[in-house]
Amino acid sequence: MKCLRNYTRTFSDRKTIDSVSVSAGVNIVVASSHHAASLQRFSSEGLFRSGLSRTISTGSQFQVGPVHRLGFECDLTILKLWIPYAGVWQAGWYTLDMTKILLMPIRAVNLFLCVGLFICLVLTLTAFPAAATYSGRPLAADGPTEVTIAVFILDIDEVNSASQSFDANVYIELHWQDPRLVHDNPNEITRGLNEVWNPRLLFINQQKIWPTLPEIVEVFPDGEVVYRQRVWGAFSQPLKLKDFPFDQQVFTIQLGSAGFNPNEVRLIPDKGSRTGIAQKFSLADWDILDWRAQTADFVPSLDEEGFAGFYISIEAKRRYGYFITKVIIPLLLIVMMSWVVFWVDPKESGTQISVAFTTMLTLIAYRFAVGTDLPKISYLSRLDYFILGSTFLVFASLIEVVVTSSYAKIGNVERARAIDRWARVLFPLVFAFITLETLVFRYGL
């Protein structure tokens, strides 16, 4: 408060006043003995021009010095200031009402909030009729709302057999008719997707996807609504890996109109070139065989009602060249290395056992190296059977070495050599059978 001449105020009862700012030259009139006790301390601090050497009592008057802030510590109701202004303003008693001073910012905040709420209410009431107008399905009285859908798979970047998923780049386009959106503009207009009725299309088997186009629709003068979007992300796909790595798979992208059953929304596949797949994908280890697109209702469970759906699927065959060169051929060499012990004289038992153990350790290291390239499934694939059979053969060669060495130590060298001669024929035949059965011929389980 830089000047107290413009208003009258009163300190609230039981309030503690830390400081009051007044102009220099204002006379302070002590109204009671309680004020005198409070002001006595400040007289010794040089805050007044007069009254420095006398005791402060009721009725005493003091003038404020160069320091413009007076500190008071009291719980009195009223502090009176005598302000002797000549001319326009009459000298008299002025009181400070701290309750009004404290309520001023509160009232200002309340006024601001009231104005803000009023503006929000007006905007809400203005927008509500437009939102309510398009909340229902267009042409609901004529039966299901027909939505033409086009899905084009631009690319499939990767197929992860371990996680049973694939990454795809997909373009979708929807067309439907809404007479409520007919307008006189010669060109199409854009609206937010949530501002108009839409079939609420979603990807059923998505894991994580990212849309790359804004969520808007184009409204043509005749009321036709067009929605376009391009998404990229991962899609889950249960794979049948019993024939891995000589398998064929079907990769499916399934879409559904959430919340609308087939009696409410009918998805119609686009007959033009906007539905299909690209001529070439980024997949290095798959060959695309065929594709197809059709409508199919999605039913989450037998107890629930299904809703309108659409899917596009791609049939592909895995290129197994990588697994032949990186997995199968190295394993063939490891198994053949274990047969070297059959041509070592049984008397050289140390050499035989060293070769057998080295082969076994090499096979264990090999299993760790190729483990990341194999799918983690609960059943055995064709490659799993091949690796498992090869492991048994290497272990069997180690057992054969132990047996022949035992016979050689007890002097029965001829029997040990006979076992080696049989092993030279038997082990390759068993390994050939395992190879043909697991990698060439199909098996039925």
C-alpha positions as CSV (number, residue, x, y, z in Angstrom):
1,M,0.0,0.0,0.0
2,K,1.9,3.0,-1.3
3,C,-0.7,5.6,-0.3
4,L,-3.7,5.1,2.1
5,R,-5.7,8.2,1.2
6,N,-7.9,6.5,-1.4
7,Y,-9.7,3.9,0.7
8,T,-10.7,3.0,4.2
9,R,-9.6,-0.4,5.6
10,T,-9.8,-2.3,8.8
11,F,-7.4,-5.0,10.1
12,S,-9.3,-8.2,10.8
13,D,-9.4,-9.4,14.4
14,R,-6.6,-11.7,15.5
15,K,-4.5,-11.1,12.4
16,T,-0.8,-10.8,12.6
17,I,0.5,-7.9,10.4
18,D,4.1,-8.5,9.4
19,S,4.6,-5.2,7.6
20,V,2.7,-2.2,6.2
21,S,4.1,0.2,3.6
22,V,3.2,3.9,3.9
23,S,4.5,7.1,2.4
24,A,7.1,9.2,4.1
25,G,5.5,12.0,6.1
26,V,2.5,10.1,7.4
27,N,1.8,10.7,11.1
28,I,1.1,7.6,13.1
29,V,-1.4,8.1,16.0
30,V,-1.2,5.5,18.7
31,A,-4.8,4.5,19.4
32,S,-4.3,2.3,22.4
33,S,-1.7,1.0,24.9
34,H,-1.4,-2.2,22.9
35,H,-0.3,-0.2,19.9
36,A,2.2,1.6,22.1
37,A,3.8,-1.6,23.2
38,S,4.1,-2.8,19.6
39,L,5.5,0.5,18.3
40,Q,8.0,1.0,21.2
41,R,10.5,-1.4,19.6
42,F,10.5,0.3,16.2
43,S,11.1,3.8,17.7
44,S,14.6,2.7,18.6
45,E,15.3,1.5,15.1
46,G,15.2,5.0,13.6
47,L,12.0,4.6,11.7
48,F,10.4,7.8,12.9
49,R,11.4,11.5,12.5
50,S,10.0,12.4,15.9
51,G,9.3,10.7,19.2
52,L,12.6,9.0,19.4
53,S,13.4,10.1,22.9
54,R,10.1,9.8,24.6
55,T,8.0,6.9,25.7
56,I,5.3,5.8,23.3
57,S,1.9,5.9,24.8
58,T,-1.8,6.3,23.9
59,G,-2.3,9.5,21.8
60,S,1.3,9.8,20.7
61,Q,1.9,10.9,17.2
62,F,4.9,10.0,15.0
63,Q,6.0,10.7,11.5
64,V,7.4,8.1,9.2
65,G,11.1,8.6,8.3
66,P,13.0,7.7,5.1
67,V,12.4,4.0,5.7
68,H,8.9,3.4,4.4
69,R,8.1,0.0,5.9
70,L,6.8,-0.3,9.4
71,G,6.6,-3.7,11.1
72,F,3.7,-4.5,13.5
73,E,3.1,-7.6,15.6
74,C,-0.3,-7.2,17.2
75,D,-3.7,-8.9,17.3
76,L,-5.8,-5.7,17.5
77,T,-8.9,-5.1,15.4
78,I,-8.1,-1.5,14.2
79,L,-5.0,0.4,13.5
80,K,-5.7,4.1,12.8
81,L,-3.5,6.4,10.7
82,W,-3.7,10.2,10.6
83,I,-2.9,11.4,7.1
84,P,-2.7,15.2,7.0
85,Y,-3.2,16.0,3.3
86,A,-4.3,19.6,2.6
87,G,-6.4,20.6,-0.3
88,V,-8.3,17.9,-2.1
89,W,-8.3,15.4,0.6
90,Q,-9.4,16.2,4.2
91,A,-7.3,15.0,7.1
92,G,-9.0,12.4,9.2
93,W,-9.0,8.9,10.6
94,Y,-8.5,6.1,8.0
95,T,-8.7,2.4,8.9
96,L,-7.2,-0.7,7.1
97,D,-9.6,-3.6,6.4
98,M,-7.2,-6.6,5.8
99,T,-10.2,-9.0,5.1
100,K,-11.1,-7.0,2.0
101,I,-7.5,-6.9,0.9
102,L,-7.1,-10.7,1.2
103,L,-10.4,-11.3,-0.6
104,M,-9.5,-9.2,-3.6
105,P,-7.2,-11.8,-5.3
106,I,-9.6,-14.6,-4.4
107,R,-12.5,-12.8,-6.0
108,A,-10.4,-12.1,-9.1
109,V,-9.5,-15.8,-9.4
110,N,-13.2,-16.7,-9.0
111,L,-14.2,-14.3,-11.7
112,F,-11.5,-15.7,-14.0
113,L,-12.7,-19.3,-13.4
114,C,-16.4,-18.3,-14.0
115,V,-15.5,-16.7,-17.3
116,G,-13.5,-19.7,-18.4
117,L,-16.2,-22.1,-17.5
118,F,-18.8,-20.0,-19.4
119,I,-16.6,-20.0,-22.5
120,C,-16.1,-23.8,-22.3
121,L,-19.8,-24.4,-21.8
122,V,-20.6,-22.2,-24.9
123,L,-18.1,-24.1,-27.0
124,T,-19.4,-27.5,-25.9
125,L,-23.0,-26.6,-26.6
126,T,-22.0,-25.3,-30.0
127,A,-20.1,-28.4,-30.9
128,F,-22.5,-31.0,-29.5
129,P,-25.2,-30.8,-32.1
130,A,-22.6,-31.4,-34.9
131,A,-21.2,-34.4,-33.0
132,A,-24.6,-35.8,-32.3
133,T,-25.7,-35.5,-35.9
134,Y,-23.1,-38.1,-37.1
135,S,-23.1,-40.4,-34.1
136,G,-25.3,-43.1,-35.8
137,R,-24.7,-45.1,-38.9
138,P,-25.6,-43.6,-42.3
139,L,-28.5,-45.1,-44.1
140,A,-29.2,-47.3,-41.1
141,A,-32.9,-47.8,-42.1
142,D,-31.8,-49.4,-45.4
143,G,-29.9,-52.2,-43.8
144,P,-26.1,-52.7,-43.2
145,T,-23.9,-49.8,-44.1
146,E,-21.7,-50.9,-47.0
147,V,-18.0,-50.1,-46.7
148,T,-15.8,-50.8,-49.7
149,I,-12.3,-51.8,-48.5
150,A,-9.0,-52.1,-50.3
151,V,-5.9,-53.5,-48.8
152,F,-2.5,-53.5,-50.5
153,I,0.6,-55.0,-49.0
154,L,3.5,-52.8,-50.0
155,D,6.2,-54.9,-48.5
156,I,7.0,-57.6,-45.9
157,D,10.4,-56.8,-44.3
158,E,11.0,-59.7,-42.1
159,V,9.6,-63.0,-40.9
160,N,10.7,-64.0,-37.4
161,S,10.2,-67.8,-36.9
162,A,11.4,-67.6,-33.3
163,S,8.7,-65.1,-32.2
164,Q,6.2,-66.2,-34.9
165,S,5.6,-62.8,-36.3
166,F,6.2,-60.8,-39.5
167,D,6.8,-57.1,-40.3
168,A,4.7,-55.6,-43.0
169,N,4.0,-52.3,-44.7
170,V,0.3,-52.0,-45.5
171,Y,-1.9,-49.5,-47.3
172,I,-5.7,-49.4,-46.7
173,E,-8.5,-47.4,-48.3
174,L,-12.2,-47.3,-47.2
175,H,-15.2,-45.9,-49.1
176,W,-18.7,-45.4,-47.8
177,Q,-21.7,-43.1,-48.5
178,D,-23.0,-40.7,-45.9
179,P,-25.9,-38.4,-47.2
180,R,-25.6,-36.3,-44.1
181,L,-22.2,-35.0,-45.3
182,V,-23.4,-33.7,-48.7
183,H,-22.1,-30.2,-49.3
184,D,-22.0,-27.5,-52.1
185,N,-18.2,-27.2,-52.3
186,P,-17.1,-28.3,-55.8
187,N,-14.0,-30.0,-54.3
188,E,-13.7,-32.5,-51.6
189,I,-13.3,-31.3,-48.0
190,T,-11.3,-32.9,-45.2
191,R,-12.6,-33.7,-41.8
192,G,-11.1,-35.4,-38.8
193,L,-11.8,-39.2,-38.7
194,N,-13.5,-38.8,-35.3
195,E,-15.7,-35.9,-36.5
196,V,-17.7,-38.2,-38.8
197,W,-19.1,-41.7,-38.5
198,N,-16.6,-44.4,-39.5
199,P,-16.5,-48.2,-39.3
200,R,-13.8,-48.2,-36.6
201,L,-11.5,-50.5,-38.5
202,L,-8.7,-52.2,-36.6
203,F,-6.0,-54.8,-37.2
204,I,-7.0,-58.0,-35.4
205,N,-3.5,-59.6,-35.3
206,Q,-1.4,-56.5,-34.8
207,Q,1.4,-56.6,-32.3
208,K,2.6,-53.0,-32.7
209,I,1.9,-50.7,-35.6
210,W,2.6,-47.1,-36.5
211,P,0.3,-45.1,-38.9
212,T,2.1,-42.8,-41.2
213,L,-0.7,-40.7,-42.6
214,P,-2.9,-38.2,-40.7
215,E,-6.2,-39.6,-39.3
216,I,-8.5,-37.6,-41.7
217,V,-11.2,-38.4,-44.3
218,E,-12.1,-36.8,-47.6
219,V,-15.7,-35.9,-48.1
220,F,-16.9,-35.4,-51.7
221,P,-19.9,-33.2,-52.7
222,D,-22.2,-36.3,-53.1
223,G,-21.5,-37.5,-49.6
224,E,-18.9,-40.1,-50.4
225,V,-16.4,-40.5,-47.6
226,V,-12.9,-41.8,-48.3
227,Y,-10.4,-42.8,-45.7
228,R,-6.7,-43.6,-46.5
229,Q,-4.0,-44.9,-44.2
230,R,-0.6,-46.5,-44.4
231,V,0.7,-48.5,-41.5
232,W,3.9,-50.3,-40.7
233,G,4.5,-52.7,-37.9
234,A,4.6,-56.3,-36.6
235,F,1.8,-58.8,-37.0
236,S,1.4,-62.0,-35.1
237,Q,1.2,-65.2,-37.1
238,P,1.1,-68.7,-35.7
239,L,3.4,-70.8,-37.9
240,K,3.4,-74.5,-38.6
241,L,7.0,-75.4,-38.3
242,K,7.1,-79.2,-38.4
243,D,8.7,-79.1,-41.8
244,F,11.2,-76.4,-40.9
245,P,13.3,-75.3,-42.8
246,F,11.4,-76.9,-45.8
247,D,8.1,-75.4,-44.9
248,Q,5.4,-73.3,-46.5
249,Q,3.5,-70.6,-44.5
250,V,0.5,-68.4,-44.9
251,F,0.9,-64.9,-43.6
252,T,-2.5,-63.2,-42.9
253,I,-3.5,-59.6,-42.1
254,Q,-6.9,-59.6,-40.6
255,L,-9.1,-56.5,-40.1
256,G,-12.3,-56.0,-38.3
257,S,-15.0,-53.3,-37.8
258,A,-15.0,-53.1,-34.0
259,G,-18.4,-52.9,-32.5
260,F,-20.4,-53.5,-35.6
261,N,-21.8,-57.0,-36.4
262,P,-22.5,-58.1,-40.0
263,N,-26.1,-56.9,-39.7
264,E,-24.8,-53.3,-39.2
265,V,-21.7,-53.0,-41.4
266,R,-20.8,-55.0,-44.5
267,L,-17.3,-54.9,-45.7
268,I,-17.1,-55.3,-49.5
269,P,-13.7,-56.1,-51.1
270,D,-12.6,-53.6,-53.8
271,K,-12.5,-55.3,-57.2
272,G,-9.8,-53.0,-58.7
273,S,-6.1,-53.0,-58.5
274,R,-6.0,-51.2,-55.1
275,T,-6.3,-54.6,-53.4
276,G,-3.3,-56.9,-53.8
277,I,0.4,-57.2,-53.1
278,A,3.6,-55.8,-54.5
279,Q,5.4,-57.6,-57.2
280,K,8.6,-58.0,-55.1
281,F,9.2,-58.0,-51.3
282,S,12.3,-57.3,-49.3
283,L,12.3,-60.9,-48.0
284,A,15.6,-62.6,-48.9
285,D,14.6,-66.1,-47.7
286,W,11.0,-66.5,-48.9
287,D,9.4,-67.0,-52.3
288,I,5.8,-65.7,-52.7
289,L,3.5,-68.3,-54.2
290,D,0.0,-66.8,-54.1
291,W,-2.3,-64.4,-52.3
292,R,-6.0,-63.9,-51.8
293,A,-8.4,-61.4,-50.1
294,Q,-12.0,-62.0,-48.9
295,T,-14.4,-61.0,-46.2
296,A,-14.8,-63.2,-43.2
297,D,-16.6,-62.4,-39.9
298,F,-14.3,-62.3,-36.9
299,V,-15.7,-64.3,-33.9
300,P,-13.6,-63.8,-30.7
301,S,-15.2,-66.8,-29.0
302,L,-18.1,-69.1,-29.5
303,D,-20.1,-67.3,-26.7
304,E,-19.7,-63.9,-28.4
305,E,-21.3,-62.3,-31.4
306,G,-18.8,-61.8,-34.3
307,F,-18.3,-58.5,-36.1
308,A,-17.6,-57.7,-39.7
309,G,-14.1,-58.6,-40.9
310,F,-11.8,-58.8,-43.8
311,Y,-8.5,-60.5,-44.4
312,I,-5.7,-60.7,-47.0
313,S,-3.3,-63.7,-46.9
314,I,0.0,-64.5,-48.7
315,E,1.3,-68.0,-49.2
316,A,5.0,-68.2,-49.2
317,K,7.7,-70.9,-49.3
318,R,11.0,-70.7,-47.3
319,R,14.3,-70.7,-49.1
320,Y,16.3,-73.3,-47.3
321,G,19.7,-72.6,-48.9
322,Y,20.9,-70.7,-45.8
323,F,20.1,-73.7,-43.5
324,I,21.8,-76.1,-45.9
325,T,25.1,-74.2,-45.9
326,K,25.1,-72.8,-42.4
327,V,23.5,-75.6,-40.4
328,I,23.3,-79.0,-42.2
329,I,26.7,-79.2,-44.0
330,P,28.7,-78.2,-40.9
331,L,26.8,-80.9,-38.9
332,L,27.6,-83.5,-41.6
333,L,31.3,-82.8,-41.3
334,I,31.2,-83.0,-37.5
335,V,29.5,-86.4,-37.7
336,M,31.9,-87.7,-40.3
337,M,34.8,-86.5,-38.1
338,S,33.6,-88.9,-35.4
339,W,34.0,-91.8,-37.7
340,V,37.8,-91.3,-37.9
341,V,38.2,-93.4,-34.7
342,F,37.0,-96.5,-36.6
343,W,40.2,-96.4,-38.7
344,V,42.6,-95.9,-35.7
345,D,44.1,-99.1,-34.3
346,P,42.4,-100.1,-31.1
347,K,45.8,-100.4,-29.4
348,E,46.0,-96.5,-29.8
349,S,43.2,-96.0,-27.3
350,G,44.4,-92.6,-26.2
351,T,44.2,-91.3,-29.7
352,Q,40.7,-92.8,-30.2
353,I,39.3,-91.3,-27.0
354,S,40.9,-87.8,-27.8
355,V,39.3,-87.7,-31.2
356,A,35.9,-88.9,-29.9
357,F,35.9,-86.3,-27.1
358,T,37.0,-83.5,-29.4
359,T,34.1,-84.4,-31.8
360,M,31.6,-84.3,-28.9
361,L,32.8,-80.9,-27.7
362,T,32.7,-79.5,-31.2
363,L,29.1,-80.7,-31.5
364,I,28.1,-79.0,-28.3
365,A,29.7,-75.7,-29.4
366,Y,27.9,-76.0,-32.7
367,R,24.5,-76.4,-31.0
368,F,25.1,-73.2,-29.1
369,A,26.1,-71.4,-32.3
370,V,23.0,-72.3,-34.3
371,G,20.5,-72.1,-31.4
372,T,19.6,-68.5,-32.2
373,D,18.6,-69.4,-35.8
374,L,16.1,-72.1,-34.8
375,P,12.5,-71.5,-33.7
376,K,11.7,-72.1,-30.1
377,I,8.8,-74.4,-30.2
378,S,7.5,-77.2,-28.0
379,Y,7.5,-79.8,-30.8
380,L,10.4,-81.1,-33.0
381,S,10.8,-79.9,-36.5
382,R,12.5,-81.8,-39.3
383,L,15.8,-80.0,-38.6
384,D,15.5,-80.8,-34.9
385,Y,15.2,-84.5,-35.7
386,F,18.3,-84.3,-37.9
387,I,20.3,-82.6,-35.3
388,L,19.1,-84.9,-32.6
389,G,19.9,-88.0,-34.6
390,S,23.4,-86.7,-35.5
391,T,24.1,-86.0,-31.8
392,F,23.2,-89.6,-30.9
393,L,25.5,-90.9,-33.6
394,V,28.5,-88.9,-32.3
395,F,27.8,-90.1,-28.8
396,A,27.5,-93.7,-30.0
397,S,30.9,-93.4,-31.7
398,L,32.3,-92.3,-28.3
399,I,30.8,-95.4,-26.6
400,E,32.2,-97.6,-29.4
401,V,35.7,-96.2,-28.7
402,V,35.4,-97.0,-25.0
403,V,34.3,-100.6,-25.8
404,T,37.1,-101.3,-28.3
405,S,39.7,-99.8,-26.0
406,S,38.6,-102.1,-23.2
407,Y,38.9,-105.1,-25.5
408,A,42.4,-104.0,-26.5
409,K,43.5,-103.6,-23.0
410,I,42.5,-107.2,-22.0
411,G,44.3,-108.6,-25.1
412,N,41.3,-109.2,-27.3
413,V,42.5,-107.0,-30.1
414,E,40.9,-109.0,-32.9
415,R,37.4,-108.5,-31.5
416,A,38.0,-104.8,-31.1
417,R,39.1,-104.6,-34.7
418,A,36.0,-106.5,-35.8
419,I,33.8,-104.0,-34.0
420,D,35.6,-101.2,-35.8
421,R,35.0,-102.9,-39.2
422,W,31.3,-103.2,-38.5
423,A,31.1,-99.6,-37.3
424,R,32.7,-98.3,-40.5
425,V,29.6,-99.6,-42.4
426,L,26.9,-99.4,-39.9
427,F,27.3,-95.8,-38.8
428,P,27.3,-94.3,-42.3
429,L,24.2,-96.3,-43.2
430,V,22.3,-95.2,-40.0
431,F,23.3,-91.6,-40.7
432,A,22.1,-91.8,-44.3
433,F,18.8,-93.1,-43.1
434,I,18.4,-90.3,-40.6
435,T,19.3,-87.7,-43.3
436,L,16.9,-89.1,-45.8
437,E,14.1,-89.5,-43.3
438,T,14.3,-86.1,-41.8
439,L,15.5,-83.9,-44.6
440,V,14.2,-85.5,-47.8
441,F,11.1,-87.6,-47.1
442,R,8.1,-86.2,-45.3
443,Y,7.0,-87.8,-42.1
444,G,3.5,-88.1,-40.6
445,L,3.1,-87.4,-36.9
